[in-house]
């Protein structure tokens, strides 16, 4: 490959495992891998695209290889199978033949393992060979990339590469090596310890579409093939620049192309080059390809990754109409639960028949590349509201998910536990190279260090971030940039992580909205660093997590339970102590008279993937003698009455004096109970009910005049606790108050309706979205 290694630019890799892993019966005893029930039982991972620790699970039984059906498949099944394969445990599993359809028998169906069994044969199942499945339902597993000590494979990984594993775009235009994302270049595939090219004879736009999708781009564009012919010719000097035009300069090197693939033929719907048909060159291929040249592609970046005028143009195009599809609940850019807009209301998609083709249509429609994963079983958290679509079956060529065949949902078909999600290929931007953590106990925590002055080939200078004003939203961006998921905590002091020789503050005044891809995209002081406390102990830190909670209010209950009570002042002393009354109550003639209260119940669900726990530990909870309870969060909810133009006319708040699991969904056990100074929190799949008849569960409307208003309830308003999605934390209702009675109607979660529906609901710009300021 000559001089490929001399290019100093961040290489964009798309990883794909290729080898088959066989495991025989010669396995060590516990605590080693699971024992097979007989010498004839063996296991292997198959299919592609995949990595070495994932794939379609195949079992050798009765002298024949076969697959396992995904019906009732669980993580417990995957644990047992991964131990058969020599891995310590499973991290996930796949359904619907994600790694391709197998052949031959389907040996097992309706497998149900607890996860601790020594053999898959010890688990419940329908019996060997008894199945009602097709190979479209072949199960796969994703194993933790950690081998069981002492485990020996009975088969060596194939020595001759038979699949494409890694693909990259190598830019050859001046400036292209430094500018990210790389949108145009020579297509290269990993071969042995280097990189090889693809002969472009017969290369067409379908092939380019597949490559661009892998690189994270939604579309391809025509490339000037004649321009690149210069790059494939050997030059008389070691390196030179060719003037090709007023704007482009071409870097070329003295090297012979090293061709690996030829006759590539894709349909354009594949999510990886390895799914296309192609042929390998055998032996010495430097003189191959005839009159051809290395394949070159040029890709069109999505709006998030476009730069300059193209970016502004795409933004204008997007603003012409609201998108009808979005992703929610994902930690990283390009992943999340798929939600679609229908009849002015956002809803989810049921995961029946959800596959990579349909997921890729979603990804490309949103400006990303093809899909890396089509996720089922509410892997990105459960949605709320209607489930709009079921059995979506895209071919992969559609411009929009709405162009794909689908079946309208009925109430009996699906639940939100079956919400579909995606992980999309996104362009490599190199943001993770500009941030690191130091001093933490694990890679998920530590003091934040950022690189500055890393442009134009300069060595980056590492420094600290001022902890002043640093909070959950800033920590969310840092964890996203690090590729470590969500933020558990944003820390303003990190004296206990003083393990680095980096001491200079290089960034201050950081204020993020929470959706940015990099801390540099947030507001900050720039080069004029201003930090009141400059010692390293006041540097910002984070604790990251792969999962997060997601709280949302059950809007219909507010509407059903709202009423007015005139409560005597002599019954409100405790409420006054906790500031649950309007300021005018201080001027009242205590204990005579009353306050008019708008009361309602709040039922707060955790639909995320981690328990919601108060930020403060029990040691710092505050005891309130009057109500005789502890507050784990000073402000858990805000209650406001607003005029149609956004003016606040009444307000209330609720401290979390008792966060607990009031009720849970079926098969979910309660974990948190306030009695006896117990642990507080809300378990995933449970809800906490604040009844209308408890103190402070109201808004004091004594001073509110008759009229039309908006009732707004905001959960976790100060972002004290990290969540996967803060945009669904507000609930809004229309209110009509005549001075004696109140009518509360049209209650909904703030991001549940279309922009047009929200405009009809509210007439002031501050509430057109649910970004709580």
DANOR-V764939 format. One record per backbone hydrogen bond with DSSP energy under -0.5 kcal/mol. NH is the residue of the N-H (numbers start at 1). CO is the residue of the C=O. If there is no record, write none. Layout:
# DANOR-V764939
nh=NH co=CO
nh=NH co=CO
This chain:
# DANOR-V764939
nh=4 co=1
nh=6 co=3
nh=7 co=4
nh=8 co=6
nh=9 co=7
nh=13 co=11
nh=14 co=167
nh=15 co=13
nh=17 co=50
nh=21 co=45
nh=22 co=20
nh=23 co=43
nh=27 co=25
nh=32 co=29
nh=41 co=38
nh=42 co=40
nh=42 co=60
nh=43 co=23
nh=44 co=58
nh=45 co=21
nh=46 co=56
nh=48 co=99
nh=50 co=17
nh=54 co=51
nh=55 co=141
nh=56 co=46
nh=57 co=139
nh=58 co=44
nh=59 co=66
nh=60 co=42
nh=61 co=59
nh=61 co=64
nh=64 co=61
nh=66 co=59
nh=67 co=105
nh=68 co=57
nh=69 co=108
nh=70 co=137
nh=73 co=70
nh=78 co=74
nh=79 co=75
nh=80 co=76
nh=81 co=77
nh=82 co=78
nh=83 co=79
nh=84 co=80
nh=85 co=81
nh=86 co=83
nh=87 co=82
nh=88 co=146
nh=91 co=142
nh=92 co=142
nh=94 co=140
nh=97 co=138
nh=98 co=95
nh=100 co=97
nh=105 co=65
nh=107 co=67
nh=107 co=105
nh=108 co=67
nh=112 co=124
nh=122 co=119
nh=123 co=120
nh=124 co=112
nh=126 co=109
nh=129 co=107
nh=130 co=107
nh=130 co=127
nh=131 co=129
nh=137 co=134
nh=138 co=135
nh=139 co=68
nh=140 co=94
nh=141 co=55
nh=142 co=92
nh=143 co=53
nh=144 co=89
nh=146 co=144
nh=148 co=86
nh=151 co=148
nh=154 co=22
nh=155 co=22
nh=161 co=159
nh=167 co=14
nh=168 co=188
nh=170 co=168
nh=170 co=186
nh=171 co=169
nh=174 co=249
nh=176 co=173
nh=178 co=175
nh=179 co=175
nh=183 co=181
nh=185 co=297
nh=186 co=170
nh=187 co=295
nh=188 co=168
nh=189 co=196
nh=190 co=166
nh=191 co=194
nh=194 co=191
nh=196 co=189
nh=197 co=258
nh=198 co=187
nh=199 co=261
nh=200 co=293
nh=203 co=200
nh=208 co=204
nh=209 co=205
nh=210 co=206
nh=211 co=207
nh=212 co=208
nh=213 co=209
nh=214 co=210
nh=215 co=211
nh=216 co=212
nh=216 co=213
nh=217 co=212
nh=218 co=300
nh=219 co=300
nh=221 co=298
nh=225 co=223
nh=228 co=224
nh=229 co=225
nh=229 co=226
nh=230 co=226
nh=230 co=227
nh=231 co=228
nh=232 co=228
nh=232 co=229
nh=233 co=229
nh=233 co=230
nh=240 co=252
nh=242 co=250
nh=244 co=242
nh=244 co=248
nh=245 co=248
nh=250 co=242
nh=251 co=172
nh=252 co=240
nh=252 co=250
nh=254 co=238
nh=255 co=253
nh=259 co=257
nh=259 co=285
nh=260 co=197
nh=261 co=197
nh=262 co=279
nh=265 co=277
nh=275 co=272
nh=276 co=273
nh=277 co=265
nh=279 co=262
nh=281 co=260
nh=288 co=285
nh=292 co=289
nh=295 co=198
nh=297 co=185
nh=298 co=221
nh=299 co=183
nh=300 co=219
nh=301 co=299
nh=302 co=367
nh=305 co=302
nh=306 co=302
nh=310 co=307
nh=311 co=307
nh=312 co=308
nh=313 co=309
nh=314 co=310
nh=315 co=311
nh=316 co=312
nh=317 co=313
nh=318 co=314
nh=319 co=315
nh=320 co=316
nh=320 co=317
nh=321 co=318
nh=326 co=339
nh=328 co=337
nh=335 co=332
nh=336 co=422
nh=337 co=328
nh=338 co=420
nh=339 co=326
nh=340 co=347
nh=341 co=324
nh=342 co=340
nh=342 co=345
nh=345 co=342
nh=346 co=752
nh=347 co=340
nh=348 co=386
nh=349 co=338
nh=350 co=389
nh=351 co=418
nh=354 co=351
nh=359 co=355
nh=360 co=356
nh=361 co=357
nh=362 co=358
nh=363 co=359
nh=364 co=360
nh=365 co=361
nh=366 co=362
nh=367 co=364
nh=368 co=363
nh=369 co=425
nh=370 co=213
nh=372 co=423
nh=373 co=423
nh=375 co=373
nh=375 co=421
nh=378 co=419
nh=379 co=376
nh=381 co=378
nh=382 co=607
nh=388 co=348
nh=388 co=386
nh=389 co=348
nh=390 co=407
nh=393 co=405
nh=403 co=400
nh=404 co=401
nh=405 co=393
nh=407 co=390
nh=409 co=388
nh=413 co=410
nh=414 co=410
nh=418 co=415
nh=419 co=416
nh=420 co=349
nh=421 co=375
nh=422 co=336
nh=423 co=373
nh=424 co=334
nh=425 co=370
nh=427 co=216
nh=429 co=427
nh=433 co=430
nh=434 co=431
nh=435 co=432
nh=436 co=449
nh=438 co=447
nh=440 co=445
nh=445 co=442
nh=446 co=542
nh=447 co=438
nh=448 co=540
nh=449 co=436
nh=450 co=463
nh=451 co=434
nh=452 co=461
nh=458 co=455
nh=461 co=452
nh=462 co=460
nh=463 co=450
nh=464 co=504
nh=465 co=448
nh=466 co=507
nh=467 co=538
nh=470 co=467
nh=475 co=471
nh=476 co=472
nh=477 co=473
nh=478 co=474
nh=479 co=475
nh=480 co=476
nh=481 co=477
nh=482 co=478
nh=483 co=479
nh=483 co=480
nh=484 co=479
nh=486 co=545
nh=488 co=543
nh=489 co=543
nh=491 co=489
nh=491 co=541
nh=494 co=537
nh=495 co=537
nh=497 co=494
nh=498 co=495
nh=499 co=497
nh=503 co=501
nh=506 co=464
nh=506 co=504
nh=507 co=464
nh=511 co=523
nh=521 co=518
nh=522 co=519
nh=523 co=511
nh=525 co=508
nh=528 co=525
nh=529 co=527
nh=534 co=532
nh=538 co=535
nh=539 co=536
nh=540 co=465
nh=541 co=491
nh=542 co=446
nh=543 co=489
nh=544 co=444
nh=545 co=486
nh=549 co=722
nh=552 co=605
nh=554 co=603
nh=555 co=553
nh=557 co=554
nh=558 co=554
nh=558 co=555
nh=559 co=555
nh=560 co=556
nh=561 co=557
nh=562 co=558
nh=563 co=599
nh=565 co=597
nh=567 co=565
nh=567 co=595
nh=569 co=593
nh=570 co=591
nh=571 co=568
nh=572 co=569
nh=576 co=572
nh=577 co=573
nh=578 co=574
nh=579 co=576
nh=580 co=575
nh=585 co=582
nh=586 co=583
nh=587 co=584
nh=588 co=585
nh=590 co=588
nh=592 co=589
nh=595 co=567
nh=597 co=565
nh=597 co=595
nh=598 co=699
nh=599 co=563
nh=599 co=597
nh=600 co=697
nh=602 co=690
nh=604 co=602
nh=604 co=688
nh=605 co=552
nh=605 co=603
nh=606 co=686
nh=607 co=550
nh=607 co=605
nh=609 co=548
nh=610 co=548
nh=612 co=682
nh=613 co=611
nh=616 co=632
nh=620 co=617
nh=621 co=618
nh=622 co=631
nh=624 co=629
nh=625 co=623
nh=628 co=624
nh=629 co=624
nh=631 co=622
nh=632 co=630
nh=632 co=656
nh=636 co=654
nh=637 co=654
nh=638 co=714
nh=639 co=652
nh=640 co=712
nh=641 co=650
nh=642 co=640
nh=642 co=710
nh=643 co=647
nh=644 co=708
nh=646 co=643
nh=649 co=641
nh=650 co=641
nh=652 co=639
nh=654 co=637
nh=656 co=633
nh=657 co=655
nh=660 co=658
nh=661 co=672
nh=662 co=660
nh=662 co=687
nh=663 co=687
nh=665 co=685
nh=668 co=665
nh=669 co=667
nh=673 co=679
nh=677 co=674
nh=678 co=674
nh=681 co=659
nh=682 co=612
nh=685 co=606
nh=686 co=683
nh=687 co=663
nh=688 co=604
nh=690 co=602
nh=690 co=688
nh=691 co=689
nh=694 co=691
nh=697 co=694
nh=698 co=696
nh=699 co=598
nh=700 co=651
nh=701 co=596
nh=701 co=699
nh=702 co=596
nh=704 co=701
nh=707 co=737
nh=709 co=735
nh=710 co=642
nh=711 co=733
nh=712 co=640
nh=712 co=710
nh=713 co=731
nh=714 co=638
nh=715 co=729
nh=716 co=636
nh=719 co=716
nh=722 co=488
nh=724 co=549
nh=729 co=726
nh=731 co=713
nh=732 co=748
nh=733 co=711
nh=734 co=745
nh=735 co=709
nh=736 co=743
nh=737 co=707
nh=738 co=741
nh=743 co=736
nh=744 co=742
nh=745 co=734
nh=745 co=743
nh=748 co=732
nh=750 co=730
nh=752 co=749
nh=754 co=344
nh=758 co=754
nh=759 co=755
nh=760 co=756
nh=761 co=757
nh=762 co=758
nh=763 co=644
nh=767 co=764
nh=768 co=765
nh=772 co=770
